[in-house]
Amino acid sequence: MTIWNKARAARDARLRAGGRIAKGKIVQAADATALLEAVIEPGDRVCLEGDNQKQADLLARALAAVDVAKVHDLHMVQSGIVLPEHLDLFDSGIAKRLDYAFSGPQSTRIARMLFGGKIELGAVHTYLELFARYFVDLTPNVALIVAVAADRDGNLYTGANTEDTPTVVEATAFKDGVVVAQVNEIVDSLPRVDIPGDRVNFVIKSDKPFYVEPLFTRDPGAITETQILTAMLAIKGIYAPYGIKRLNHGIGFNTAAIELLLPTYGERLGLRGKIATRFALNPHPTLIPAIESGWVEQIHSFGGEVGMEDYIRARSDIYFTGIDGSLRSNRAICQTAGLYACDMFIGSTLQIDLQGNSSTVTTQRIAGFGGAPNMGSDSHGRRHPSAPWLMAGKEADPDGAPALRRGRKLVVQIVETFGDKNVPTFVEKLDAIELADKLKLELAPVMVYADDVTHVVTEAGIANLLLCRSKEEREQAIRGVAGYTDVGRGRDAKMVQQLRERGVVRWPEDLGIDPLDADRSLLAARSIEDLVRWSGGLYAAPSRFRNW
Amino acid sequence: METLSYRHTAARRAAGARPMAIVGVVASGNLEVLVERVLPGSDCQVEISTPVTGFAKVWEAVITDFVERRSPGGLRLSINDGGARADTVSLRLAQAVRLIEEDGR
């Protein structure tokens, strides 16, 4: 006779084994490793919650300490490879295979381990893509998650940094998996329930609060005049003509400059209420002056941001908050919002090739994708019209039948022509291709594909790729804004001149912008201290950003 | 240390009467530009002292564009470079000309 509930029975056996170490659902921190040895089996798929910001650090240390004779050859399926322990697992043989999305802080070591064959790589994903696979072919057997607090029934409060937790728990708990949570404290009554307790099997109180990285704090003091110039070009040359209201900003200094220019330069151009009103965005501190000046109507966030808690609580008309008043973030939902409900993504990158493919990998570093490709891509599943989307679609296909013409999401790469140490941003061939050769990958790790990119903004100007009608035009448009790099100096001056006349390439003077006006006095806040002042003292800047 | 020197003839003489001006600072990724009104007619000279070698072609392109766009006739510009990127060099050169062209106080 066919048995139809094998996985449930196996899960129950694991729960019984774990239950011997627990009191109810509560397990002592000292017993964390013993619990993991009891509930994890060799070859399991395990999600060790490593998000963009928050980290299940106690559980990471506990898993790294298991007896490799008992627990080995795990298949790790998690969005972030962030802590050293995440990679220690592969050095010791506890884990063997890896499917992930982002590895910022470990990007150098992960590259070394991939070259050394220490890690069997499934694929590097975008967030939504990995989350999708949790429900199809990468469902975790065990999820090791992190929350702010639990009650004795296992209900969890995740606070501002909910991030990936609901998605990870959904996939694990409803497919016969085991969910173990580390929490900062166990309380009688939670401020709100983010994860219902019947989806959580074991709870461990950590001896210290989980690690969370202030990843989206950009010090206005470090914004350069060149970045301000790129921001002026973007606002006047893209935000204004398309009337972009719904958008996502990347993490870099160029977009931080845009945020700080809205209440000054944007105001002067009369754009308040006409652009940048609704965001899929982490709680960027640099957006505080624009919010306080009445620019922003609504923001949904992937995660939280250290220090922004009280400000968000006091500005609930802007942010999504729970019944307790604090931020509710959700990475999967915000990524979906960015993909389907935003008319523009604007973000930075490390390398752009002659057709507009971009990548953040170099041969020494594999940072992964995270969410940028979800934001920086045109969803073919979109069906609702909006003015910017229709306008971009028309630019790309002016002769198409309007009722049948797809709109286009604007995907804008905003960069400086030279990066750190005078390394050119524009290249003939991406380093990602060499890396793919070396690692024998079927796909080069391209962050944003050329066919999704609509505009490239640099201090030298804006290239509108929607208006390019051939591969040659596209190449010259990109060369036309590549400044003094080899790619820029290699341009066909006559052809770029023609592209300028058609508005495909627009240099600062074509937009009536004098680079000499790109001055730091244009920034609504010129320091972290200014941001604190704008917030009325509600923004509590992390100590590393404070100098007062 | 590399020193480079470029001579150009600008389209016209720089405006104003101020004899000299300084912009920028010698710091990593930045540069200092000293500009002096010492040359005859619309002659223009740019002297560069930089710790970074191998960027002569970039300097040449930056200076050529600068002379074309800002027409710094009669000026000698001396650059003390701290490894600045081309965009920063362009900006400082333009700022130097703007400053020396301001009405004298």
Contacts between the chains, C-beta under 8 A, distances in Angstrom:
chain1	res1	chain2	res2	distance
A	224	B	88	7.5
A	225	B	88	7.6
A	225	B	91	5.7
A	226	B	85	7.6
A	226	B	87	4.6
A	226	B	88	6.5
A	226	B	91	7.0
A	229	B	87	7.9
A	229	B	91	8.0
A	416	B	85	7.2
A	416	B	87	6.3
A	417	B	85	7.9
A	417	B	86	7.0
A	417	B	87	6.4
A	418	B	85	4.3
A	418	B	86	6.1
A	418	B	87	6.9
A	422	B	52	6.8
A	422	B	55	7.2
A	422	B	83	7.0
A	422	B	85	5.7
A	459	B	87	4.7
A	460	B	87	7.8
A	483	B	86	6.2
A	483	B	87	6.4
A	484	B	58	4.9
A	484	B	61	5.2
A	484	B	62	5.7
A	484	B	86	3.9
A	484	B	87	7.8
A	489	B	57	7.0
A	489	B	58	7.7
A	489	B	61	5.5
A	515	B	90	7.3
A	515	B	91	6.0
A	515	B	94	6.4
A	516	B	91	7.6
A	516	B	94	5.5
A	516	B	95	6.4
A	516	B	98	5.8
A	518	B	91	7.4
